[in-house]
Amino acid sequence: MPPTADQLEEISAVFAAMKPEDGAVDYYTAKAALRGMGFAVRKRELQQLLAQCCPHVADDGRLSQDDFAALVLRYAARRSPQEQLAHDFALLDSSGKGWIDAGDLKMVAKTLPPETRVTDADIACMCVPAPCAVRSHPPRTGRCC
């Protein structure tokens, strides 16, 4: 499946944040970035993926943005839907409470582009209790399931 525009944008932003010298980053920086993106990175697995998608990296140990994108997309393709959901939930639940509340959504809304306007009323609608198959807590105002 081809990458989405959102995936490519995230990969570009992560790559730029690594401050590549001469358009490339070293193996260890890329490995740390992959971990920061929520991927469980093991040395042997990473080396195998690099050999498959970017064999030339073995020559100098540096990855271009295209190399890094290929690697990220390989890791993403291997992630189960449950792992992806847990990763995405953890991004929203930044304090690790175990639930997402209006404050979490407001923080995310601040990171959106200006043309994507999210009001407090929008956030309140998002936090209306939804029927859950299993509830570990009683519903509270301002707490999203």
Secondary structure, 3 states (H helix, E strand, C coil): CCCCHHHHHHHHHHHHHCCCECCEEEHHHHHHHHHHCCCCCCHHHHHHHHHHHCCCHHHHCEEEHHHHHHHHHHHHHHCCHHHHHHHHHHHHCCCCCCCEEHHHHHHHHHHCCCCCCCCHHHHHHHCCCCCCCCCCCCCCCCEEC
